[in-house]
Amino acid sequence: NLTEFENGSTLPSHLEVRVEDWLKGAFNSSEPNRAESFTATRWRKFVFDSIADLATKLEATGYFSVPVMTKVVYLAARMQKPMLLEGPAGGGKTQLAVSVAQAAGTHVERLQCYRGVSEDQAIGKFDEGLQRLYMEFARGEHGDWQSVQANLKGRDFFRAGPLMRALECEKPCVLLIDELDKVDEGFEALLLEILSAWQLSIPEFGTVEA
């Protein structure tokens, strides 16, 4: 059973590939039992010279892709757009992200979604233990409370989550957001910002961009 594309190419129906505008409801799955994942890659320069170059590099990782899949991955990377993969468990969604990262000579940052996943787990949070330790060692060294607060809210005390790491890594990486159909609407809005504008708005740090 094959799914036919407009150009006549076909892809096994157990693994459908779509490059969609998030504003058109990419989160809304008509089949809630299907596993979903988003693969987002923000390249500052094109790492694949052509579709053939990508296909060759994917094969070198041991991942053999049908032509239409290779074209979609190449276009998503070149247009700097996220890619939505839908299909049952074991369909090869995660392996595609891993193989694309290997082909590009980079790594994967993975956010595993589930019902109740928090912004702290996705973006990161301040290390309270380290903050308390700092307060003990820095006692009497600061003249006022404002300076203490400023130091405690610095990046030295922040432990970044996968979304933050993906934005700040020196070399562009592949961001894999797994099982995103399980998150609530509030978390969808958070993901919309990073995957549409490649940035995150964090009160303590302002806007963090890729």
Secondary structure as a PSIPRED ss2 file (coil, helix, strand):
# PSIPRED VFORMAT (PSIPRED V4.0)

   1 N C   1.000  0.000  0.000
   2 L E   0.000  0.000  1.000
   3 T E   0.000  0.000  1.000
   4 E E   0.000  0.000  1.000
   5 F C   1.000  0.000  0.000
   6 E C   1.000  0.000  0.000
   7 N C   1.000  0.000  0.000
   8 G C   1.000  0.000  0.000
   9 S C   1.000  0.000  0.000
  10 T E   0.000  0.000  1.000
  11 L E   0.000  0.000  1.000
  12 P E   0.000  0.000  1.000
  13 S C   1.000  0.000  0.000
  14 H C   1.000  0.000  0.000
  15 L C   1.000  0.000  0.000
  16 E E   0.000  0.000  1.000
  17 V E   0.000  0.000  1.000
  18 R E   0.000  0.000  1.000
  19 V C   1.000  0.000  0.000
  20 E C   1.000  0.000  0.000
  21 D C   1.000  0.000  0.000
  22 W H   0.000  1.000  0.000
  23 L H   0.000  1.000  0.000
  24 K H   0.000  1.000  0.000
  25 G C   1.000  0.000  0.000
  26 A C   1.000  0.000  0.000
  27 F C   1.000  0.000  0.000
  28 N C   1.000  0.000  0.000
  29 S C   1.000  0.000  0.000
  30 S C   1.000  0.000  0.000
  31 E C   1.000  0.000  0.000
  32 P C   1.000  0.000  0.000
  33 N C   1.000  0.000  0.000
  34 R C   1.000  0.000  0.000
  35 A E   0.000  0.000  1.000
  36 E E   0.000  0.000  1.000
  37 S E   0.000  0.000  1.000
  38 F E   0.000  0.000  1.000
  39 T E   0.000  0.000  1.000
  40 A E   0.000  0.000  1.000
  41 T E   0.000  0.000  1.000
  42 R C   1.000  0.000  0.000
  43 W C   1.000  0.000  0.000
  44 R C   1.000  0.000  0.000
  45 K C   1.000  0.000  0.000
  46 F C   1.000  0.000  0.000
  47 V C   1.000  0.000  0.000
  48 F C   1.000  0.000  0.000
  49 D C   1.000  0.000  0.000
  50 S C   1.000  0.000  0.000
  51 I H   0.000  1.000  0.000
  52 A H   0.000  1.000  0.000
  53 D H   0.000  1.000  0.000
  54 L H   0.000  1.000  0.000
  55 A H   0.000  1.000  0.000
  56 T H   0.000  1.000  0.000
  57 K H   0.000  1.000  0.000
  58 L H   0.000  1.000  0.000
  59 E H   0.000  1.000  0.000
  60 A H   0.000  1.000  0.000
  61 T C   1.000  0.000  0.000
  62 G C   1.000  0.000  0.000
  63 Y C   1.000  0.000  0.000
  64 F C   1.000  0.000  0.000
  65 S C   1.000  0.000  0.000
  66 V C   1.000  0.000  0.000
  67 P H   0.000  1.000  0.000
  68 V H   0.000  1.000  0.000
  69 M H   0.000  1.000  0.000
  70 T H   0.000  1.000  0.000
  71 K H   0.000  1.000  0.000
  72 V H   0.000  1.000  0.000
  73 V H   0.000  1.000  0.000
  74 Y H   0.000  1.000  0.000
  75 L H   0.000  1.000  0.000
  76 A H   0.000  1.000  0.000
  77 A H   0.000  1.000  0.000
  78 R H   0.000  1.000  0.000
  79 M H   0.000  1.000  0.000
  80 Q C   1.000  0.000  0.000
  81 K C   1.000  0.000  0.000
  82 P C   1.000  0.000  0.000
  83 M E   0.000  0.000  1.000
  84 L E   0.000  0.000  1.000
  85 L E   0.000  0.000  1.000
  86 E E   0.000  0.000  1.000
  87 G E   0.000  0.000  1.000
  88 P C   1.000  0.000  0.000
  89 A C   1.000  0.000  0.000
  90 G C   1.000  0.000  0.000
  91 G C   1.000  0.000  0.000
  92 G C   1.000  0.000  0.000
  93 K H   0.000  1.000  0.000
  94 T H   0.000  1.000  0.000
  95 Q H   0.000  1.000  0.000
  96 L H   0.000  1.000  0.000
  97 A H   0.000  1.000  0.000
  98 V H   0.000  1.000  0.000
  99 S H   0.000  1.000  0.000
 100 V H   0.000  1.000  0.000
 101 A H   0.000  1.000  0.000
 102 Q H   0.000  1.000  0.000
 103 A H   0.000  1.000  0.000
 104 A H   0.000  1.000  0.000
 105 G C   1.000  0.000  0.000
 106 T C   1.000  0.000  0.000
 107 H C   1.000  0.000  0.000
 108 V E   0.000  0.000  1.000
 109 E E   0.000  0.000  1.000
 110 R E   0.000  0.000  1.000
 111 L E   0.000  0.000  1.000
 112 Q E   0.000  0.000  1.000
 113 C C   1.000  0.000  0.000
 114 Y C   1.000  0.000  0.000
 115 R C   1.000  0.000  0.000
 116 G C   1.000  0.000  0.000
 117 V C   1.000  0.000  0.000
 118 S C   1.000  0.000  0.000
 119 E H   0.000  1.000  0.000
 120 D H   0.000  1.000  0.000
 121 Q H   0.000  1.000  0.000
 122 A H   0.000  1.000  0.000
 123 I H   0.000  1.000  0.000
 124 G E   0.000  0.000  1.000
 125 K E   0.000  0.000  1.000
 126 F E   0.000  0.000  1.000
 127 D C   1.000  0.000  0.000
 128 E H   0.000  1.000  0.000
 129 G H   0.000  1.000  0.000
 130 L H   0.000  1.000  0.000
 131 Q H   0.000  1.000  0.000
 132 R H   0.000  1.000  0.000
 133 L H   0.000  1.000  0.000
 134 Y H   0.000  1.000  0.000
 135 M H   0.000  1.000  0.000
 136 E H   0.000  1.000  0.000
 137 F H   0.000  1.000  0.000
 138 A C   1.000  0.000  0.000
 139 R C   1.000  0.000  0.000
 140 G C   1.000  0.000  0.000
 141 E C   1.000  0.000  0.000
 142 H C   1.000  0.000  0.000
 143 G C   1.000  0.000  0.000
 144 D C   1.000  0.000  0.000
 145 W H   0.000  1.000  0.000
 146 Q H   0.000  1.000  0.000
 147 S H   0.000  1.000  0.000
 148 V H   0.000  1.000  0.000
 149 Q H   0.000  1.000  0.000
 150 A H   0.000  1.000  0.000
 151 N H   0.000  1.000  0.000
 152 L H   0.000  1.000  0.000
 153 K C   1.000  0.000  0.000
 154 G C   1.000  0.000  0.000
 155 R H   0.000  1.000  0.000
 156 D H   0.000  1.000  0.000
 157 F H   0.000  1.000  0.000
 158 F E   0.000  0.000  1.000
 159 R E   0.000  0.000  1.000
 160 A E   0.000  0.000  1.000
 161 G C   1.000  0.000  0.000
 162 P H   0.000  1.000  0.000
 163 L H   0.000  1.000  0.000
 164 M H   0.000  1.000  0.000
 165 R H   0.000  1.000  0.000
 166 A H   0.000  1.000  0.000
 167 L H   0.000  1.000  0.000
 168 E H   0.000  1.000  0.000
 169 C C   1.000  0.000  0.000
 170 E C   1.000  0.000  0.000
 171 K C   1.000  0.000  0.000
 172 P C   1.000  0.000  0.000
 173 C C   1.000  0.000  0.000
 174 V E   0.000  0.000  1.000
 175 L E   0.000  0.000  1.000
 176 L E   0.000  0.000  1.000
 177 I E   0.000  0.000  1.000
 178 D E   0.000  0.000  1.000
 179 E C   1.000  0.000  0.000
 180 L H   0.000  1.000  0.000
 181 D H   0.000  1.000  0.000
 182 K H   0.000  1.000  0.000
 183 V C   1.000  0.000  0.000
 184 D C   1.000  0.000  0.000
 185 E H   0.000  1.000  0.000
 186 G H   0.000  1.000  0.000
 187 F H   0.000  1.000  0.000
 188 E H   0.000  1.000  0.000
 189 A H   0.000  1.000  0.000
 190 L H   0.000  1.000  0.000
 191 L H   0.000  1.000  0.000
 192 L H   0.000  1.000  0.000
 193 E H   0.000  1.000  0.000
 194 I H   0.000  1.000  0.000
 195 L H   0.000  1.000  0.000
 196 S H   0.000  1.000  0.000
 197 A H   0.000  1.000  0.000
 198 W C   1.000  0.000  0.000
 199 Q E   0.000  0.000  1.000
 200 L E   0.000  0.000  1.000
 201 S E   0.000  0.000  1.000
 202 I E   0.000  0.000  1.000
 203 P C   1.000  0.000  0.000
 204 E C   1.000  0.000  0.000
 205 F C   1.000  0.000  0.000
 206 G E   0.000  0.000  1.000
 207 T E   0.000  0.000  1.000
 208 V E   0.000  0.000  1.000
 209 E E   0.000  0.000  1.000
 210 A C   1.000  0.000  0.000
